[in-house]
Amino acid sequence: MVERRTSNTTSTSSTGLWTPPGADAAGARAAGVERSGGGYRRPEPWVTKRQLAEHLKVTVRWIEMQHHLGLPYVRRGGVVRYRISEVEAWLRRMSGT
């Protein structure tokens, strides 16, 4: 049961634990989850260099060569990951469309 009251700080989640009002939305925004049509979407997954190359129908080497041109990626602990939507937006900017 979900109970929410806007006049005070009472809010109970389905687990029965108290959460501050708006905590669900704030937590979702902090986690990168976007609200869409009354619900929350999961954040876009990170993909590997090989998965990105397959999606774009290019070689892995081409992906590597685009890094110095500004291809968006994240490196953590020597592991490189990409978000397809960010890469596609970057490609559109680079091509001028």
C-alpha atoms as an extended CHARMM CRD file, in Angstrom:
* protein
*
        97  EXT
         1         1  MET       CA              0.0000000000        0.0000000000        0.0000000000  PROA      1               0.0000000000
         2         2  VAL       CA              1.3160000000        3.4270000000       -0.9210000000  PROA      2               0.0000000000
         3         3  GLU       CA              0.1870000000        6.3600000000        1.1650000000  PROA      3               0.0000000000
         4         4  ARG       CA              1.1570000000        9.9260000000        0.3650000000  PROA      4               0.0000000000
         5         5  ARG       CA              0.0470000000       13.1360000000        2.0040000000  PROA      5               0.0000000000
         6         6  THR       CA              1.1350000000       16.4890000000        0.7020000000  PROA      6               0.0000000000
         7         7  SER       CA              0.1660000000       18.4100000000        3.8340000000  PROA      7               0.0000000000
         8         8  ASN       CA              2.8060000000       16.7470000000        6.0110000000  PROA      8               0.0000000000
         9         9  THR       CA              5.7630000000       14.4040000000        5.7660000000  PROA      9               0.0000000000
        10        10  THR       CA              3.8780000000       11.0890000000        5.9100000000  PROA      10              0.0000000000
        11        11  SER       CA              4.7620000000        8.6820000000        3.1520000000  PROA      11              0.0000000000
        12        12  THR       CA              4.6970000000        4.8960000000        3.2760000000  PROA      12              0.0000000000
        13        13  SER       CA              6.0510000000        2.6860000000        0.5270000000  PROA      13              0.0000000000
        14        14  SER       CA              4.7220000000       -0.7370000000       -0.4400000000  PROA      14              0.0000000000
        15        15  THR       CA              7.3390000000       -2.2460000000        1.8680000000  PROA      15              0.0000000000
        16        16  GLY       CA              5.8600000000       -0.3770000000        4.8270000000  PROA      16              0.0000000000
        17        17  LEU       CA              9.0000000000        1.6990000000        5.3460000000  PROA      17              0.0000000000
        18        18  TRP       CA              8.7290000000        5.4530000000        5.7620000000  PROA      18              0.0000000000
        19        19  THR       CA             10.1450000000        7.5340000000        2.9290000000  PROA      19              0.0000000000
        20        20  PRO       CA             10.1170000000       11.3050000000        2.6650000000  PROA      20              0.0000000000
        21        21  PRO       CA              7.6700000000       12.8300000000        0.1670000000  PROA      21              0.0000000000
        22        22  GLY       CA              9.1080000000       12.8980000000       -3.3410000000  PROA      22              0.0000000000
        23        23  ALA       CA             11.8760000000       10.4520000000       -2.4380000000  PROA      23              0.0000000000
        24        24  ASP       CA             10.9080000000        8.1030000000       -5.2500000000  PROA      24              0.0000000000
        25        25  ALA       CA             11.2000000000       10.8110000000       -7.9050000000  PROA      25              0.0000000000
        26        26  ALA       CA             14.3490000000       12.3060000000       -6.3740000000  PROA      26              0.0000000000
        27        27  GLY       CA             15.9950000000        8.9210000000       -6.1140000000  PROA      27              0.0000000000
        28        28  ALA       CA             15.0640000000        8.0800000000       -9.6700000000  PROA      28              0.0000000000
        29        29  ARG       CA             16.5200000000       11.3520000000      -10.9640000000  PROA      29              0.0000000000
        30        30  ALA       CA             19.7260000000       10.7510000000       -9.0100000000  PROA      30              0.0000000000
        31        31  ALA       CA             19.9990000000        7.2640000000      -10.5090000000  PROA      31              0.0000000000
        32        32  GLY       CA             19.5240000000        8.6050000000      -14.0300000000  PROA      32              0.0000000000
        33        33  VAL       CA             16.0580000000        7.1170000000      -14.4520000000  PROA      33              0.0000000000
        34        34  GLU       CA             13.7600000000        9.2040000000      -16.6050000000  PROA      34              0.0000000000
        35        35  ARG       CA             10.0440000000        9.6910000000      -16.0590000000  PROA      35              0.0000000000
        36        36  SER       CA              7.9840000000        8.8400000000      -19.1040000000  PROA      36              0.0000000000
        37        37  GLY       CA              4.1840000000        8.9120000000      -19.3460000000  PROA      37              0.0000000000
        38        38  GLY       CA              3.3760000000        8.3430000000      -15.6920000000  PROA      38              0.0000000000
        39        39  GLY       CA              6.0760000000        5.7390000000      -15.0770000000  PROA      39              0.0000000000
        40        40  TYR       CA              9.8220000000        5.4780000000      -14.8190000000  PROA      40              0.0000000000
        41        41  ARG       CA             12.0840000000        4.1080000000      -17.5230000000  PROA      41              0.0000000000
        42        42  ARG       CA             15.2360000000        2.2440000000      -16.7120000000  PROA      42              0.0000000000
        43        43  PRO       CA             18.4000000000        4.1300000000      -17.5570000000  PROA      43              0.0000000000
        44        44  GLU       CA             19.9660000000        3.3030000000      -20.8910000000  PROA      44              0.0000000000
        45        45  PRO       CA             22.5130000000        0.5040000000      -20.5030000000  PROA      45              0.0000000000
        46        46  TRP       CA             26.2110000000        0.9990000000      -21.1010000000  PROA      46              0.0000000000
        47        47  VAL       CA             27.5610000000       -1.0310000000      -24.0340000000  PROA      47              0.0000000000
        48        48  THR       CA             30.9920000000       -2.3660000000      -24.9200000000  PROA      48              0.0000000000
        49        49  LYS       CA             33.1380000000       -1.2090000000      -27.8100000000  PROA      49              0.0000000000
        50        50  ARG       CA             32.2280000000       -4.3360000000      -29.7640000000  PROA      50              0.0000000000
        51        51  GLN       CA             28.4780000000       -3.8800000000      -29.1310000000  PROA      51              0.0000000000
        52        52  LEU       CA             28.6990000000       -0.2400000000      -30.2410000000  PROA      52              0.0000000000
        53        53  ALA       CA             30.6260000000       -1.2150000000      -33.3870000000  PROA      53              0.0000000000
        54        54  GLU       CA             28.0060000000       -3.8250000000      -34.2480000000  PROA      54              0.0000000000
        55        55  HSD       CA             25.1820000000       -1.3230000000      -33.6860000000  PROA      55              0.0000000000
        56        56  LEU       CA             26.8310000000        1.3060000000      -35.9010000000  PROA      56              0.0000000000
        57        57  LYS       CA             28.0430000000       -1.3030000000      -38.4140000000  PROA      57              0.0000000000
        58        58  VAL       CA             31.6500000000       -0.1290000000      -38.1950000000  PROA      58              0.0000000000
        59        59  THR       CA             34.8650000000       -1.7460000000      -36.9900000000  PROA      59              0.0000000000
        60        60  VAL       CA             36.1070000000       -1.6890000000      -33.4210000000  PROA      60              0.0000000000
        61        61  ARG       CA             39.2080000000        0.1240000000      -34.6890000000  PROA      61              0.0000000000
        62        62  TRP       CA             36.9930000000        2.9170000000      -36.1230000000  PROA      62              0.0000000000
        63        63  ILE       CA             35.4240000000        3.3620000000      -32.6730000000  PROA      63              0.0000000000
        64        64  GLU       CA             38.8930000000        3.6010000000      -31.1030000000  PROA      64              0.0000000000
        65        65  MET       CA             39.9960000000        6.1900000000      -33.6750000000  PROA      65              0.0000000000
        66        66  GLN       CA             37.0110000000        8.4140000000      -32.8270000000  PROA      66              0.0000000000
        67        67  HSD       CA             38.0200000000        8.8190000000      -29.1770000000  PROA      67              0.0000000000
        68        68  HSD       CA             40.4450000000       11.6480000000      -29.9340000000  PROA      68              0.0000000000
        69        69  LEU       CA             37.6950000000       13.4050000000      -31.9280000000  PROA      69              0.0000000000
        70        70  GLY       CA             35.4420000000       13.5060000000      -28.8850000000  PROA      70              0.0000000000
        71        71  LEU       CA             33.3990000000       10.3070000000      -29.0690000000  PROA      71              0.0000000000
        72        72  PRO       CA             31.5680000000       10.1870000000      -25.7090000000  PROA      72              0.0000000000
        73        73  TYR       CA             32.6240000000        7.3110000000      -23.4530000000  PROA      73              0.0000000000
        74        74  VAL       CA             33.3040000000        6.4650000000      -19.8340000000  PROA      74              0.0000000000
        75        75  ARG       CA             36.4040000000        4.6780000000      -18.5930000000  PROA      75              0.0000000000
        76        76  ARG       CA             36.3530000000        3.1040000000      -15.1520000000  PROA      76              0.0000000000
        77        77  GLY       CA             39.1110000000        0.8450000000      -13.9920000000  PROA      77              0.0000000000
        78        78  GLY       CA             40.3980000000        0.3680000000      -17.5260000000  PROA      78              0.0000000000
        79        79  VAL       CA             36.9520000000       -0.6290000000      -18.8440000000  PROA      79              0.0000000000
        80        80  VAL       CA             35.4750000000        1.5840000000      -21.5780000000  PROA      80              0.0000000000
        81        81  ARG       CA             31.6970000000        1.8310000000      -22.0120000000  PROA      81              0.0000000000
        82        82  TYR       CA             29.3680000000        3.8420000000      -24.2590000000  PROA      82              0.0000000000
        83        83  ARG       CA             25.7350000000        4.9200000000      -24.3310000000  PROA      83              0.0000000000
        84        84  ILE       CA             24.3180000000        4.4490000000      -27.8180000000  PROA      84              0.0000000000
        85        85  SER       CA             22.0690000000        7.5300000000      -27.6160000000  PROA      85              0.0000000000
        86        86  GLU       CA             25.0220000000        9.7570000000      -26.6560000000  PROA      86              0.0000000000
        87        87  VAL       CA             27.1700000000        8.3770000000      -29.4750000000  PROA      87              0.0000000000
        88        88  GLU       CA             24.3660000000        8.7890000000      -32.0300000000  PROA      88              0.0000000000
        89        89  ALA       CA             23.8100000000       12.3990000000      -30.8870000000  PROA      89              0.0000000000
        90        90  TRP       CA             27.5540000000       13.0350000000      -31.1940000000  PROA      90              0.0000000000
        91        91  LEU       CA             27.5730000000       11.5740000000      -34.7200000000  PROA      91              0.0000000000
        92        92  ARG       CA             24.6760000000       13.8360000000      -35.7240000000  PROA      92              0.0000000000
        93        93  ARG       CA             26.5460000000       16.8900000000      -34.3770000000  PROA      93              0.0000000000
        94        94  MET       CA             29.7330000000       15.8520000000      -36.1810000000  PROA      94              0.0000000000
        95        95  SER       CA             27.9110000000       15.3480000000      -39.4880000000  PROA      95              0.0000000000
        96        96  GLY       CA             26.0470000000       18.6540000000      -39.1730000000  PROA      96              0.0000000000
        97        97  THR       CA             22.5360000000       17.1840000000      -39.2650000000  PROA      97              0.0000000000
